Amino acid sequence: MKTETFYTIEMPYCEQLEVRRTIFSGGNGPRVAVLSGTHGDELEGLYVCHRLAAWLEQLQRSNPQGLLGAVELYPALNTLGLDTLTRSLPVYETDLNRAFPGSPGGPLPKRLAAAIMAALEGADLVIDIHASNIYLREIPQVRINQEFESLLVPIAQNMNLDLIWLHSASTVLETTVAHSLNSCNIPCLVVEMGVGMRITPEYCDQLVTGLLNVWKDMEVLAADVAVPDITNRPYIADDSNVHYLNAKTSGMFIPNASHWTDLRQGELLGTIVSPFHGAVLSEVRSPVDGILFTLREYPLVYEGSLMARVMASRGKRS
């Protein structure tokens, strides 16, 4: 194992910005990478990197021949954002995940994006981990551009997550790290889970189990290496069977249903109430029979705020 700085740039006031990765090397097998911290308010991936590092350190102590390839962990791509708990790259107020594939001679976000792309060149699989924002909680899921469906879905099916969400090409930004890598024939899967500024250990461990199984299938790990069993097979959804529930009025959203549960059409998900008087301003009901896979975490809403997403029951397990 080694930790190295793969990008450095001089900052004002005699400071340096350094971005690091940890590399676990075995033989000449496949090379895989895990990305995290692209947004400074998303912390779930940092804990996943910790759990993977702990597992790999133990493997190298107990079975030095068990790692056949290389695993690279990039826990903090947006170090300035993580330091200030902001989504974007401070000062530039730029979303780093809208700066790819980048440019070595551009402003800092473009330079950093270009350095990340260069560091990942030749990888056999990249996992880009995100959390939701501070307003919504997401069940562990993989989001895939339909343009790359045939390549990525078979991998995602073994990642022990709850949902694969296929997005149409028109809804996926080409300036993300995932789209840029997939366009360069480097398979990259986007994982979304949990809630912003928080860590959900059970979600993280669920993903770690999936990654270890995928890596064993790829022969990054030797056949005799024991990994936890997969316990989840994901549902598959697309834009045609995902329903968005937006607030019809401003107020406080009080949920009535639990996250990741079956719903019936018309079932009450929650109410929007007034903090000034006792009236219920609006009821939020499921538009279809389905599964509640996104639920609002932050209670204050304005007209149009997203409160939930429901996948219609015709969503199928893979």
SEZARO-524607 format. One line per 5 residues: number of its first residue (from 1); their letters; for each residue x, y, z of N, C-alpha, C. Coordinates in steps of 0.05 Angstrom, whole numbers, plus 32768, in hexadecimal, padded with zeros to 4 digits. Example, Ala and Ser with C-alpha at 12.3 -4.5 7.8 and 13.67 -1.06 7.14 Angstrom:
REM residues 2
1 = as = 8108 7F8E 809C 80F6 7FA6 809C 8108 7FBE 809C; 8101 7FD3 808E 8111 7FEB 808F 8102 8001 809D $
REM end
This chain:
REM residues 318
1 = mktet = 8011 7FE8 8000 8000 8000 8000 8011 8019 8000; 800A 802C 7FF0 8018 8046 7FF1 8004 805C 7FEC; 8009 8073 7FF9 7FF9 808B 7FF4 800A 809F 7FE5; 8000 80A9 7FCF 8010 80BC 7FBF 7FFF 80D4 7FB7; 800D 80EA 7FB3 8000 8103 7FA9 8002 8102 7F8A $
6 = fytie = 7FEA 8103 7F7D 7FEB 8102 7F5F 7FE6 811D 7F53; 7FDF 8131 7F63 7FDB 814C 7F58 7FE2 8160 7F6D; 7FF2 8174 7F66 7FFA 818A 7F77 7FF8 81A4 7F68; 7FEE 81B9 7F75 7FEE 81D3 7F68 7FF3 81E8 7F7E; 8002 81FD 7F77 8007 8212 7F8A 7FEE 8223 7F8F $
11 = mpyce = 7FE9 822A 7FA8 7FD3 823A 7FAF 7FDC 8255 7FBA; 7FCB 8269 7FBD 7FD3 8282 7FC9 7FDE 827F 7FE5; 7FED 8292 7FEE 7FF8 8292 8009 800A 827A 800F; 801A 8273 7FFB 802F 825E 7FFF 8023 8243 8007; 800B 823D 7FFF 7FFF 8223 8004 7FFF 8212 7FEB $
16 = qlevr = 7FFB 81F7 7FEF 7FF9 81E5 7FD9 7FDF 81D4 7FDB; 7FD2 81D0 7FC4 7FBC 81BD 7FC3 7FC7 81A2 7FBA; 7FC3 818D 7FCA 7FCC 8172 7FC3 7FB4 8160 7FC3; 7FB3 814F 7FAE 7F9E 813A 7FAD 7FAC 811F 7FAC; 7FA3 810D 7FBE 7FB1 80F4 7FC2 7FA0 80DC 7FBC $
21 = rtifs = 7FAE 80C6 7FB8 7FA1 80AC 7FB5 7FB1 8097 7FC4; 7FA3 8082 7FCC 7FB0 806B 7FD9 7FAE 8053 7FC5; 7FC5 8046 7FC1 7FC7 8030 7FAE 7FCE 8016 7FBC; 7FBE 8002 7FB8 7FC3 7FE7 7FC1 7FCB 7FD7 7FA8; 7FE3 7FCD 7FA7 7FED 7FBF 7F8F 7FF1 7FA1 7F95 $
26 = ggngp = 7FE9 7F91 7F82 7FEF 7F74 7F83 7FFF 7F6C 7F6B; 7FF2 7F5B 7F5A 8000 7F52 7F42 7FF9 7F64 7F2A; 7FF7 7F58 7F13 7FF2 7F66 7EFA 7FD5 7F64 7EF2; 7FC3 7F5F 7F05 7FA7 7F5D 7EFE 7F9A 7F78 7EF9; 7F80 7F78 7EF7 7F71 7F91 7EF0 7F76 7FA7 7F05 $
31 = rvavl = 7F73 7FBF 7EFC 7F76 7FD7 7F0D 7F5B 7FE4 7F11; 7F53 7FE8 7F29 7F39 7FF4 7F2F 7F3D 800D 7F41; 7F2A 801F 7F41 7F2C 8038 7F50 7F12 803F 7F5D; 7F13 804C 7F73 7EFB 8057 7F81 7EFF 8075 7F86; 7EEC 8084 7F7C 7EED 80A1 7F7E 7ED9 80AB 7F93 $
36 = sgthg = 7EE1 80C0 7FA2 7ECF 80CB 7FB6 7ED6 80E8 7FBB; 7EC5 80F6 7FC8 7ECB 8112 7FD0 7ECB 8126 7FB9; 7EBF 811F 7FA3 7EBD 8132 7F8D 7EAD 814B 7F96; 7E98 8146 7FA6 7E89 815B 7FB2 7E90 815C 7FD0; 7E96 8174 7FDA 7EA0 8176 7FF5 7E8C 8171 800B $
41 = deleg = 7E72 8170 8004 7E5E 816A 8018 7E54 814D 8017; 7E62 813C 8008 7E5A 8120 8005 7E70 810E 8012; 7E69 8101 8028 7E7D 80F4 8038 7E7B 80D5 8038; 7E66 80CA 802D 7E62 80AD 802D 7E7A 809F 8021; 7E84 80A9 800A 7E9A 809B 7FFD 7EB4 809B 800C $
46 = lyvch = 7EB8 80AF 801D 7ED1 80AF 802E 7ED1 8097 8041; 7EBA 8091 804C 7EB8 807A 805E 7EBB 8060 804E; 7EB0 805F 8036 7EB4 8047 8025 7ED2 8043 8020; 7EE1 8058 801A 7EFE 8056 8016 7F0C 804C 802F; 7F04 8055 8046 7F0F 804C 805F 7F0A 802E 8063 $
51 = rlaaw = 7EF1 8025 805E 7EEA 8009 8062 7EFA 7FF7 804E; 7EFD 8000 8035 7F0C 7FF1 8022 7F29 7FF0 8029; 7F34 8006 8032 7F51 8007 803A 7F56 7FF3 8051; 7F43 7FF3 8065 7F47 7FE1 807C 7F46 7FC4 8073; 7F33 7FBE 8060 7F31 7FA2 8056 7F4A 7F9A 8047 $
56 = leqlq = 7F53 7FAC 8036 7F6B 7FA6 8025 7F84 7FA3 8036; 7F87 7FB4 804B 7F9E 7FB2 805C 7F9E 7F97 806A; 7F87 7F8E 8073 7F85 7F74 8080 7F8B 7F5D 806C; 7F81 7F60 8054 7F87 7F4C 803F 7FA4 7F49 803A; 7FB2 7F60 8038 7FCF 7F5E 8032 7FDF 7F53 8049 $
61 = rsnpq = 7FD5 7F55 8062 7FE2 7F49 8078 7FDD 7F2B 8079; 7FC4 7F23 8074 7FBC 7F07 8077 7FC1 7EF6 805E; 7FBF 7F02 8047 7FC2 7EF3 802E 7FCF 7F05 8019; 7FEA 7F08 801B 7FF8 7F1A 8009 7FF4 7F15 7FEB; 7FEC 7EFC 7FE4 7FE8 7EF5 7FC8 7FCA 7EFA 7FC0 $
66 = gllga = 7FBA 7F04 7FD2 7F9D 7F06 7FCC 7F96 7F1D 7FBA; 7FA7 7F31 7FB8 7FA2 7F47 7FA6 7FB1 7F43 7F8C; 7FA2 7F3E 7F77 7FAE 7F38 7F5D 7FB2 7F50 7F4B; 7FA3 7F65 7F51 7FA4 7F7E 7F41 7FAC 7F95 7F53; 7FA0 7FAD 7F4C 7FA5 7FC5 7F5C 7F8B 7FD3 7F62 $
71 = velyp = 7F89 7FDD 7F7A 7F72 7FED 7F83 7F7C 8009 7F8B; 7F6F 801D 7F7F 7F76 8039 7F85 7F5F 8047 7F92; 7F64 8054 7FA8 7F4F 8062 7FB7 7F55 8080 7FB5; 7F41 808F 7FAC 7F43 80AD 7FAA 7F2D 80B9 7FBC; 7F32 80BA 7FD6 7F1C 80C2 7FE8 7F15 80DF 7FE8 $
76 = alntl = 7F26 80F1 7FDF 7F22 810E 7FE2 7F2A 811D 7FCA; 7F1B 811B 7FB4 7F22 8129 7F9B 7F1F 8147 7F9E; 7F0B 8150 7FAC 7F06 816D 7FB0 7F0E 8173 7FCD; 7F28 8175 7FD2 7F32 8178 7FED 7F29 8193 7FF9; 7F29 81A8 7FE9 7F20 81C2 7FF3 7F03 81C2 7FFA $
81 = gldtl = 7EF3 81B5 7FEA 7ED6 81B3 7FF0 7ED1 81A3 800A; 7EE1 818D 800E 7EDE 817E 8027 7EE7 818E 803F; 7EFB 819E 803C 7F05 81AE 8052 7EF0 81C3 805B; 7EE0 81CC 8048 7ECD 81E2 804D 7EB0 81D8 804D; 7EAC 81BE 804A 7E92 81B1 8049 7E7F 81BE 8034 $
86 = trslp = 7E8B 81C3 801D 7E7B 81CF 8007 7E7C 81BC 7FEF; 7E66 81BB 7FE0 7E63 81AA 7FC9 7E78 81B0 7FB4; 7E7B 81CA 7FAE 7E8B 81D3 7F98 7EA8 81D6 7FA0; 7EB9 81DE 7F8D 7ED5 81E4 7F92 7ED6 8201 7F9B; 7EDE 8206 7FB4 7EDD 8222 7FBE 7EED 8235 7FAD $
91 = vyetd = 7EE6 824E 7FB0 7EF1 8265 7FA1 7EE6 8265 7F85; 7EE9 824E 7F77 7EDF 824D 7F5B 7EC1 8248 7F5B; 7EB6 823E 7F71 7E99 8238 7F73 7E90 8227 7F5B; 7EA1 8214 7F54 7E9C 8202 7F3E 7E98 81E5 7F47; 7E85 81D8 7F3C 7E80 81BC 7F41 7E96 81AC 7F33 $
96 = lnraf = 7EA8 819F 7F42 7EBD 8190 7F35 7EB3 817B 7F22; 7E9B 8170 7F28 7E90 815B 7F16 7E82 8167 7EFE; 7E87 8180 7EF8 7E7E 818D 7EDF 7E96 8198 7ED0; 7EAE 818F 7ED7 7EC6 819A 7ECB 7ED6 8186 7EBA; 7ECB 816D 7EB7 7ED9 8158 7EA9 7ED3 815A 7E8B $
101 = pgspg = 7EE6 8151 7E7A 7EFF 8143 7E81 7F16 8156 7E89; 7F11 8170 7E8A 7F24 8182 7E94 7F38 818B 7E7F; 7F4B 819C 7E89 7F60 81A7 7E78 7F78 81AE 7E89; 7F90 81A4 7E81 7FA8 81A9 7E92 7FAF 81C7 7E94; 7FA6 81D7 7E81 7FAD 81F4 7E81 7F96 8206 7E89 $
106 = gplpk = 7F7F 81FB 7E93 7F68 820B 7E99 7F69 8214 7EB6; 7F52 821F 7EC0 7F50 8226 7EDC 7F52 820D 7EEE; 7F54 8212 7F08 7F59 81FB 7F1B 7F45 81E4 7F17; 7F2B 81E8 7F16 7F19 81D1 7F13 7F20 81C0 7EFA; 7F26 81CE 7EE4 7F2C 81BF 7ECB 7F47 81B1 7ECE $
111 = rlaaa = 7F5A 81BD 7EDB 7F75 81B0 7EDF 7F72 8198 7EF1; 7F63 819B 7F06 7F5F 8184 7F19 7F51 816D 7F0A; 7F3C 8174 7EFB 7F2D 815F 7EEC 7F40 8150 7ED8; 7F51 8160 7ECB 7F64 8153 7EB8 7F78 8141 7EC6; 7F80 8149 7EDE 7F93 8139 7EEE 7F86 811F 7EF7 $
116 = imaal = 7F6C 8120 7EFE 7F5E 8108 7F06 7F5B 80F5 7EEF; 7F54 8100 7ED7 7F51 80EF 7EC0 7F6C 80E2 7EB9; 7F82 80F1 7EBB 7F9C 80E5 7EB5 7FA3 80CF 7EC9; 7F9C 80D3 7EE3 7FA3 80BF 7EF7 7F93 80A6 7EF3; 7F7B 80A8 7EE7 7F6A 8090 7EE3 7F6E 8083 7EC8 $
121 = egadl = 7F7F 808E 7EB8 7F83 8082 7E9D 7F8C 8065 7E9F; 7F7F 8054 7E90 7F85 8038 7E90 7F77 8027 7EA5; 7F67 8033 7EB6 7F59 8024 7ECB 7F45 8011 7EBE; 7F40 7FFA 7ECA 7F2D 7FE6 7EC0 7F11 7FEB 7ECB; 7F0E 7FF8 7EE1 7EF4 7FFE 7EEC 7EF7 8015 7F01 $
126 = vidih = 7EE5 8029 7EFF 7EE5 803F 7F12 7EC9 8041 7F1F; 7EC8 8044 7F39 7EAF 8049 7F47 7EB0 8065 7F52; 7E9D 8075 7F4A 7E9B 8092 7F53 7E84 8094 7F67; 7E8B 8098 7F81 7E78 8097 7F96 7E6E 80B3 7F9E; 7E54 80B6 7F9F 7E47 80CF 7FA7 7E33 80CA 7FBD $
131 = asniy = 7E2E 80DE 7FCE 7E17 80DE 7FE0 7E02 80F0 7FD4; 7DEA 80F0 7FDF 7DD7 8104 7FD7 7DDE 811F 7FE3; 7DCD 8133 7FE0 7DD1 814D 7FED 7DC6 814B 800A; 7DC6 8161 8018 7DBD 8161 8034 7D9F 815F 8036; 7D91 8161 8020 7D73 8162 8020 7D67 8146 801C $
136 = lreip = 7D74 8134 800F 7D68 811B 8007 7D79 8103 800F; 7D6C 80ED 8016 7D7A 80D4 801B 7D74 80C1 8004; 7D8A 80B4 7FFA 7D88 80A1 7FE4 7D8F 8085 7FED; 7D81 8071 7FE4 7D89 8056 7FE9 7DA2 8050 7FD7; 7DB3 803D 7FDE 7DCB 8038 7FCE 7DC3 8030 7FB2 $
141 = qvrin = 7DCE 803E 7F9E 7DC6 803A 7F83 7DDD 8040 7F70; 7DDB 8035 7F58 7DEE 803B 7F42 7DDE 804A 7F2D; 7DE9 8060 7F24 7DDC 8070 7F0E 7DED 806D 7EF5; 7DE0 8066 7EDF 7DEE 805F 7EC7 7DE1 806D 7EAF; 7DF2 8079 7E9F 7DE9 8085 7E86 7DE2 806E 7E73 $
146 = qefes = 7DCA 8070 7E67 7DC1 805B 7E55 7DD4 8056 7E3E; 7DE4 806A 7E37 7DF8 8067 7E22 7E0C 8051 7E28; 7E11 804C 7E42 7E25 8038 7E4B 7E17 8021 7E59; 7DFE 801D 7E55 7DEE 8009 7E63 7DF9 7FED 7E60; 7DFF 7FE4 7E47 7E07 7FC9 7E42 7E22 7FC2 7E50 $
151 = llvpi = 7E33 7FD6 7E53 7E4D 7FD2 7E60 7E4B 7FD1 7E7E; 7E3B 7FE4 7E89 7E3C 7FE9 7EA6 7E27 7FD9 7EB6; 7E10 7FD3 7EAB 7DFB 7FC6 7EBB 7E05 7FAB 7EC5; 7E12 7F9A 7EB5 7E1C 7F80 7EC0 7E2E 7F83 7ED8; 7E3E 7F98 7ED8 7E4F 7F9D 7EF0 7E3E 7FA6 7F07 $
156 = aqnmn = 7E2C 7FB9 7F02 7E1C 7FC4 7F18 7E0A 7FAF 7F25; 7E02 7F9B 7F16 7DF1 7F86 7F21 7DFE 7F76 7F38; 7E18 7F77 7F3A 7E27 7F68 7F4E 7E32 7F7A 7F64; 7E29 7F93 7F66 7E34 7FA6 7F79 7E25 7FA7 7F93; 7E11 7F95 7F97 7E03 7F92 7FB1 7DF3 7FAB 7FB8 $
161 = ldliw = 7DEB 7FBB 7FA5 7DDC 7FD3 7FAA 7DBE 7FCE 7FA5; 7DAD 7FE1 7FAB 7D90 7FDD 7FAA 7D84 7FE4 7F8F; 7D91 7FF6 7F80 7D84 8000 7F68 7D99 8007 7F53; 7D92 8001 7F3A 7DA0 800B 7F22 7D8D 801E 7F14; 7D95 8037 7F12 7D84 804B 7F05 7D91 8053 7EEA $
166 = lhsas = 7D83 804C 7ED5 7D8D 8053 7EBA 7D82 806E 7EB1; 7D95 8080 7EAC 7D8D 809B 7EA3 7D90 809D 7E85; 7D7E 80AC 7E79 7D81 80B2 7E5C 7D99 80C4 7E58; 7DA5 80C2 7E40 7DBD 80D2 7E3B 7DB8 80F0 7E3E; 7DA0 80F9 7E38 7D9B 8115 7E3A 7D9B 8120 7E56 $
171 = tvlet = 7D99 810F 7E6A 7D99 8118 7E86 7DB4 8115 7E94; 7DC8 810B 7E86 7DE2 8107 7E91 7DF6 811B 7E86; 7E03 8129 7E97 7E16 813E 7E8F 7E30 8132 7E85; 7E39 813B 7E6E 7E51 8130 7E62 7E6A 813A 7E70; 7E67 814D 7E82 7E7F 8158 7E90 7E84 814B 7EAB $
176 = tvahs = 7E77 8134 7EB0 7E7D 8125 7EC9 7E95 8113 7EC5; 7EA1 810A 7EDB 7EB7 80F8 7ED9 7EAE 80DD 7ECE; 7E96 80D4 7ED6 7E8C 80BA 7ECC 7E89 80BA 7EAE; 7E7B 80CE 7EA3 7E77 80CF 7E86 7E91 80D2 7E77; 7EA3 80E2 7E82 7EBD 80E5 7E75 7ECD 80CB 7E74 $
181 = lnscn = 7ECD 80BD 7E8A 7EDB 80A3 7E8B 7ECE 808E 7E79; 7EB4 808C 7E7B 7EA6 8078 7E69 7EAA 807F 7E4C; 7EAB 8098 7E45 7EB0 80A0 7E29 7ECC 8099 7E20; 7EDE 8095 7E33 7EFA 808D 7E2D 7EFD 806F 7E30; 7EE7 8060 7E32 7EE7 8043 7E35 7EF3 8039 7E4F $
186 = ipclv = 7EF1 804A 7E64 7EF8 8042 7E7F 7EDE 803F 7E8E; 7ED5 8027 7E94 7EBB 8024 7EA1 7EB9 8032 7EBC; 7EA5 8043 7EBF 7EA2 8052 7ED8 7E84 8051 7EE1; 7E7F 8048 7EF9 7E65 8047 7F05 7E61 805C 7F1A; 7E4A 806A 7F19 7E44 807F 7F2D 7E32 8072 7F43 $
191 = vemgv = 7E3C 8073 7F5B 7E2C 806A 7F72 7E22 8082 7F82; 7E08 8081 7F88 7DFC 8097 7F98 7DEE 808A 7FB0; 7DF3 8095 7FC8 7DE7 8089 7FE0 7DE8 809C 7FF7; 7DD5 8098 800A 7DD6 80A7 8023 7DCD 80C4 8020; 7DD9 80D5 8030 7DD0 80F1 8032 7DE9 8102 8035 $
196 = gmrit = 7DE8 811B 802C 7DFF 812D 802E 7E07 8133 804B; 7E22 8137 804F 7E2D 813E 8068 7E2A 8129 807E; 7E23 8110 8076 7E20 80FB 8089 7E2D 80E1 807E; 7E31 80CE 8090 7E3A 80B3 8088 7E26 809F 8091; 7E1E 808D 807F 7E0C 8077 8085 7E1C 805D 8084 $
201 = peycd = 7E27 8053 809B 7E39 803D 809A 7E2E 8024 808D; 7E13 801E 8091 7E08 8006 8085 7E08 8007 8067; 7E03 801F 805B 7E04 8022 803E 7E20 801E 8034; 7E33 802A 8043 7E4F 8028 803A 7E59 800B 803B; 7E52 7FFC 8050 7E5A 7FE0 8051 7E4C 7FCF 803B $
206 = qlvtg = 7E34 7FD7 8035 7E25 7FC9 801F 7E35 7FCC 8005; 7E3E 7FE4 7FFF 7E4E 7FE9 7FE7 7E69 7FDB 7FE8; 7E76 7FDC 7FFF 7E90 7FCE 8001 7E8D 7FB1 7FFA; 7E78 7FA4 8004 7E73 7F87 7FFD 7E71 7F84 7FDE; 7E61 7F95 7FD2 7E5E 7F94 7FB5 7E78 7F98 7FA6 $
211 = llnvw = 7E88 7FAB 7FAE 7EA1 7FB1 7FA0 7EB4 7F99 7FA2; 7EB6 7F8D 7FBA 7EC8 7F76 7FBD 7EBF 7F5F 7FAB; 7EA5 7F5B 7FA9 7E9B 7F45 7F97 7EA1 7F4B 7F7A; 7E9D 7F64 7F71 7EA3 7F6C 7F56 7EC1 7F69 7F50; 7ED2 7F71 7F63 7EEF 7F6F 7F5F 7EF8 7F52 7F5E $
216 = kdmev = 7EEA 7F41 7F6D 7EF1 7F24 7F6C 7EE9 7F18 7F51; 7ED2 7F20 7F47 7ECA 7F17 7F2C 7EDD 7F20 7F17; 7EE9 7F38 7F1A 7EFC 7F43 7F07 7F18 7F37 7F0A; 7F1C 7F28 7F1F 7F36 7F1D 7F26 7F4A 7F32 7F2F; 7F3F 7F48 7F3B 7F50 7F5A 7F4A 7F58 7F4C 7F64 $
221 = laadv = 7F46 7F3C 7F6F 7F4B 7F2B 7F86 7F4C 7F0E 7F7E; 7F5D 7EFF 7F8C 7F61 7EE3 7F85 7F48 7ED3 7F8C; 7F46 7EBC 7F80 7F2E 7EAB 7F83 7F2B 7EA0 7F9F; 7F41 7E9E 7FAE 7F40 7E94 7FC9 7F3B 7EA9 7FDE; 7F37 7EC2 7FD6 7F32 7ED7 7FE9 7F14 7ED7 7FF0 $
226 = avpdi = 7F0E 7ED6 800A 7EF3 7ED5 8013 7EE8 7EF2 8015; 7ED1 7EF6 8008 7EC4 7F10 8009 7EA7 7F0C 8013; 7E9B 7F20 801F 7E7F 7F1D 8029 7E6C 7F17 8012; 7E57 7F08 8018 7E43 7F01 8004 7E32 7F19 7FFD; 7E2A 7F1A 7FE4 7E17 7F2E 7FDB 7DFB 7F28 7FE6 $
231 = tnrpy = 7DEE 7F3C 7FF0 7DD3 7F38 7FFC 7DBE 7F47 7FEC; 7DC5 7F57 7FD9 7DB2 7F68 7FCA 7DB5 7F64 7FAC; 7D9E 7F61 7F9F 7D9D 7F63 7F81 7D8D 7F7B 7F7A; 7D97 7F8D 7F6A 7D8A 7FA7 7F66 7D71 7FA6 7F55; 7D5F 7FB8 7F5A 7D4A 7FBE 7F47 7D56 7FCF 7F31 $
236 = iadds = 7D49 7FCE 7F1A 7D52 7FDE 7F03 7D3C 7FF2 7EFC; 7D42 800B 7EFD 7D2F 8021 7EF6 7D3A 8031 7EE0; 7D28 803F 7ED2 7D31 8053 7EBE 7D1E 806B 7EC0; 7D23 807E 7EAF 7D14 8098 7EB1 7CF6 8094 7EAD; 7CEE 807D 7EA1 7CD1 8079 7E9C 7CC2 8070 7EB4 $
241 = nvhyl = 7CCF 8065 7EC8 7CC0 805B 7EDF 7CC9 8067 7EFA; 7CD7 807D 7EF9 7CDE 808C 7F11 7CCD 80A5 7F12; 7CBF 80A8 7F29 7CAC 80BF 7F2C 7CB7 80D2 7F42; 7CB7 80EB 7F3B 7CC1 8100 7F4D 7CA9 810D 7F5C; 7CAC 8110 7F76 7C97 811D 7F86 7CA1 8138 7F90 $
246 = nakts = 7C96 814D 7F85 7C9F 8168 7F8C 7C8A 8176 7F9D; 7C93 8188 7FAF 7C81 8196 7FC1 7C6E 81A9 7FB2; 7C54 81A8 7FB9 7C41 81BA 7FAD 7C40 81D5 7FBB; 7C4C 81D6 7FD3 7C4B 81EF 7FE2 7C63 81EF 7FF5; 7C69 8205 8001 7C7F 8208 8014 7C76 8200 8030 $
251 = gmfip = 7C88 81F6 8040 7C81 81EF 805C 7C95 81DB 8066; 7C8D 81CA 8079 7C9E 81B5 8084 7C93 819A 807B; 7CA5 818A 806F 7C9D 816F 8066 7CA2 815B 807D; 7C8C 814D 8085 7C8D 8139 809A 7C87 811E 808D; 7C9C 810D 808A 7C98 80F3 807D 7C86 80E1 808D $
256 = nashw = 7C77 80D1 807E 7C65 80BD 808A 7C6C 80A1 8083; 7C7E 809E 806F 7C87 8084 8065 7CA5 8081 806A; 7CAE 8068 806B 7CCB 8062 806F 7CD9 8060 8054; 7CF2 8067 8054 7D03 8065 803D 7D06 8048 8034; 7D05 8043 8019 7D09 8029 800D 7CF3 8015 8015 $
261 = tdlrq = 7CDA 801E 8013 7CC3 800D 8019 7CB0 800C 8001; 7CA0 7FF7 8000 7C8B 7FF5 7FEC 7C74 8008 7FF2; 7C69 8013 7FDC 7C53 8026 7FDF 7C3D 801E 7FCC; 7C25 8026 7FD3 7C0E 8023 7FC1 7C06 803E 7FB6; 7BFB 803E 7F9E 7BF2 8057 7F92 7BDE 8066 7FA5 $
266 = gellg = 7BE4 807F 7FAA 7BD3 808F 7FBC 7BDB 808E 7FD9; 7BEF 807C 7FE0 7BF7 807A 7FFC 7C05 8094 8005; 7C00 809B 801D 7C0B 80B4 8028 7C28 80B1 802F; 7C39 80C1 8022 7C56 80C2 8028 7C5D 80D6 803E; 7C4D 80EA 8040 7C52 80FF 8054 7C40 8117 8050 $
271 = tivsp = 7C44 812A 8061 7C34 8143 805F 7C46 815B 8060; 7C3D 8171 8054 7C4A 818B 8057 7C39 819B 806A; 7C45 81A4 8080 7C36 81B2 8094 7C41 81CE 8098; 7C31 81DE 80A5 7C39 81FA 80AA 7C45 81FC 80C6; 7C5C 8209 80CA 7C66 820E 80E4 7C58 8225 80F3 $
276 = fhgav = 7C46 8233 80E5 7C38 8249 80F1 7C1D 8242 80FD; 7C10 822D 80F2 7BF6 8225 80FC 7BF2 8207 80F8; 7BDB 81FD 80FF 7BD8 81E0 8100 7BCF 81D3 80E6; 7BCE 81E2 80D1 7BC3 81D7 80B8 7BD8 81C5 80AA; 7BCD 81B1 809D 7BDD 81A1 808A 7BDA 81AE 806E $
281 = lsevr = 7BF0 81B7 8064 7BEF 81C7 804B 7BED 81B5 8032; 7BF9 819D 8033 7BF8 818C 801C 7BFE 816F 8025; 7BF1 815C 8017 7BF8 8140 801B 7C09 8136 8004; 7C1C 8125 800A 7C2E 811A 7FF6 7C27 80FD 7FF3; 7C1D 80F4 7FDC 7C14 80D9 7FD8 7C23 80CC 7FC0 $
286 = spvdg = 7C27 80B2 7FC1 7C35 80A5 7FAC 7C23 80A4 7F93; 7C2F 80AB 7F7C 7C1F 80AB 7F63 7C1B 808F 7F57; 7C2A 807C 7F61 7C2A 8061 7F56 7C2F 804C 7F6B; 7C29 8033 7F65 7C34 801D 7F75 7C53 801C 7F70; 7C62 801C 7F85 7C7F 801C 7F80 7C8F 801B 7F99 $
291 = ilftl = 7CA9 8023 7F97 7CBC 8022 7FAD 7CC7 803E 7FB1; 7CC7 8046 7FCA 7CD2 8061 7FD2 7CF0 805F 7FD5; 7CFF 806B 7FC2 7D1C 8068 7FC3 7D2B 8082 7FC8; 7D1D 8098 7FC7 7D29 80B2 7FCF 7D15 80BF 7FE2; 7D1F 80C9 7FF9 7D0D 80D6 800C 7D1B 80EF 8017 $
296 = reypl = 7D0C 8104 801A 7D17 811D 8023 7D20 811B 8040; 7D38 8124 8046 7D44 8123 8060 7D40 813E 806F; 7D42 8154 8060 7D40 816E 806C 7D23 8178 806A; 7D16 817F 8080 7CF9 8182 8080 7CEE 819B 8073; 7CFD 81B1 8072 7CF2 81CA 8067 7CF1 81C8 8048 $
301 = vyegs = 7CDA 81CF 803D 7CD7 81CD 8020 7CCB 81E7 8015; 7CD1 81EC 7FFC 7CC4 8201 7FED 7CB5 81F5 7FD6; 7CA3 8204 7FCB 7C94 81F9 7FB4 7CA7 81EF 7F9E; 7CA4 81D6 7F96 7CB5 81CA 7F82 7CCC 81BA 7F8D; 7CD1 81BB 7FA8 7CE6 81AB 7FB4 7CE1 818D 7FB0 $
306 = lmarv = 7CF6 817E 7FAA 7CF4 8161 7FA8 7CF1 8155 7FC3; 7CDD 8144 7FC7 7CD8 8137 7FE1 7CDD 8119 7FDF; 7CD9 810D 7FC8 7CDC 80F0 7FC6 7CDD 80E8 7FA9; 7CE8 80D0 7FA5 7CE6 80C2 7F8B 7CDB 80A7 7F8F; 7CC9 809E 7F7E 7CBD 8084 7F80 7CC2 8075 7F65 $
311 = masrg = 7CCB 805C 7F67 7CCF 804C 7F50 7CB6 803A 7F4D; 7CA9 803D 7F36 7C91 802D 7F31 7C97 800F 7F33; 7C83 8000 7F3A 7C87 7FE3 7F40 7C90 7FD3 7F28; 7C8E 7FDE 7F10 7C98 7FCF 7EF9 7CB6 7FCF 7EF7; 7CC3 7FDF 7F09 7CE0 7FDC 7F0C 7CE7 7FBF 7F12 $
316 = krs = 7CFB 7FB4 7F06 7D01 7F97 7F0A 7D1B 7F93 7F17; 7D1E 7F7D 7F25 7D38 7F76 7F30 7D49 7F6A 7F1A; 7D63 7F6F 7F1C 7D76 7F66 7F08 7D7B 7F48 7F0C $
REM end
